[in-house]
Amino acid sequence: MKLIKFAMNFSRDEDGAVTVDWVVLTAAIVGLGIAVLASVSGGTTGLANKISSNLTAMEVSTY
């Protein structure tokens, strides 16, 4: 009898469902962040190389 009561209470309990929702949402946010980082990294590397070459080519004048 206790096992049936335990099973009924367990099936009605919704505390874990919120945790699963947060885990899924967090995983989605992390996945989107990685996707954005992967798509933008090529452009930022190219821009950093252009800035570096321009700064290297500049002359510093002394008085």
GUNUTOR-786551 format. One record per atom (N, C-alpha, C): residue in one letter; atom name; x, y, z. Coordinates in steps of 0.2 Angstrom, whole numbers. Layout:
N
A  CA  X  Y  Z
...
This chain:
63
M  N  4  -6  0
M  CA  0  0  0
M  C  4  6  0
K  N  10  6  4
K  CA  14  12  4
K  C  18  13  -3
L  N  19  8  -6
L  CA  22  9  -13
L  C  17  12  -18
I  N  11  10  -18
I  CA  6  13  -22
I  C  5  21  -20
K  N  5  22  -14
K  CA  4  29  -12
K  C  11  33  -14
F  N  16  30  -13
F  CA  23  34  -15
F  C  23  35  -23
A  N  21  30  -27
A  CA  20  31  -34
A  C  16  36  -36
M  N  10  37  -33
M  CA  5  42  -34
M  C  8  49  -33
N  N  11  49  -27
N  CA  14  56  -25
N  C  19  58  -30
F  N  23  53  -32
F  CA  29  54  -36
F  C  26  56  -43
S  N  21  54  -45
S  CA  19  55  -52
S  C  15  62  -52
R  N  13  65  -46
R  CA  10  71  -46
R  C  15  77  -44
D  N  21  75  -42
D  CA  26  80  -40
D  C  29  83  -46
E  N  29  90  -46
E  CA  31  94  -52
E  C  38  98  -50
D  N  41  97  -45
D  CA  47  101  -43
D  C  52  100  -48
G  N  53  94  -50
G  CA  59  92  -55
G  C  58  95  -62
A  N  51  97  -64
A  CA  50  99  -70
A  C  53  106  -71
V  N  53  110  -66
V  CA  56  117  -67
V  C  63  116  -68
T  N  66  112  -65
T  CA  74  111  -65
T  C  75  109  -73
V  N  71  104  -75
V  CA  73  102  -82
V  C  72  108  -87
D  N  67  112  -86
D  CA  66  118  -90
D  C  72  123  -90
W  N  74  124  -84
W  CA  80  128  -83
W  C  86  125  -87
V  N  87  119  -86
V  CA  93  116  -89
V  C  92  116  -97
V  N  86  115  -100
V  CA  86  116  -107
V  C  87  123  -109
L  N  84  128  -106
L  CA  85  135  -107
L  C  92  137  -107
T  N  96  135  -102
T  CA  103  136  -101
T  C  107  133  -107
A  N  105  127  -108
A  CA  109  124  -114
A  C  108  127  -120
A  N  102  130  -121
A  CA  100  133  -128
A  C  104  140  -128
I  N  104  143  -122
I  CA  108  150  -122
I  C  115  149  -123
V  N  118  144  -120
V  CA  125  142  -121
V  C  127  140  -129
G  N  122  136  -131
G  CA  123  134  -138
G  C  122  140  -143
L  N  118  145  -142
L  CA  117  151  -146
L  C  124  155  -145
G  N  126  155  -139
G  CA  132  159  -138
G  C  138  156  -142
I  N  139  150  -142
I  CA  144  146  -146
I  C  143  148  -153
A  N  137  147  -156
A  CA  136  148  -163
A  C  138  155  -165
V  N  136  160  -161
V  CA  138  167  -162
V  C  145  168  -162
L  N  149  165  -157
L  CA  156  166  -157
L  C  159  163  -163
A  N  157  157  -165
A  CA  160  154  -171
A  C  159  158  -177
S  N  153  161  -178
S  CA  152  165  -184
S  C  155  171  -184
V  N  157  174  -179
V  CA  160  181  -178
V  C  167  181  -178
S  N  170  175  -176
S  CA  177  175  -174
S  C  182  176  -180
G  N  179  174  -186
G  CA  183  175  -192
G  C  184  182  -194
G  N  178  186  -193
G  CA  178  193  -194
G  C  183  197  -189
T  N  182  195  -183
T  CA  186  199  -178
T  C  193  197  -179
T  N  195  191  -181
T  CA  202  190  -182
T  C  205  194  -188
G  N  201  194  -193
G  CA  203  198  -199
G  C  204  206  -197
L  N  199  208  -193
L  CA  199  215  -191
L  C  205  217  -186
A  N  207  212  -182
A  CA  212  213  -178
A  C  219  213  -181
N  N  219  209  -187
N  CA  226  209  -191
N  C  226  215  -195
K  N  221  218  -197
K  CA  221  224  -201
K  C  223  230  -196
I  N  221  230  -190
I  CA  222  235  -185
I  C  230  235  -183
S  N  232  228  -182
S  CA  239  227  -180
S  C  244  230  -186
S  N  242  228  -192
S  CA  247  230  -198
S  C  247  238  -198
N  N  241  241  -197
N  CA  241  248  -198
N  C  245  252  -192
L  N  244  249  -186
L  CA  248  252  -180
L  C  255  251  -181
T  N  257  245  -184
T  CA  264  244  -185
T  C  267  248  -191
A  N  263  250  -196
A  CA  266  255  -201
A  C  266  262  -199
M  N  263  264  -194
M  CA  263  271  -192
M  C  270  273  -189
E  N  271  279  -190
E  CA  277  282  -187
E  C  276  286  -181
V  N  280  286  -177
V  CA  279  290  -171
V  C  284  296  -171
S  N  282  302  -172
S  CA  286  308  -172
S  C  289  310  -166
T  N  295  312  -166
T  CA  298  315  -159
T  C  300  322  -161
Y  N  300  326  -156
Y  CA  302  333  -157
Y  C  308  334  -155
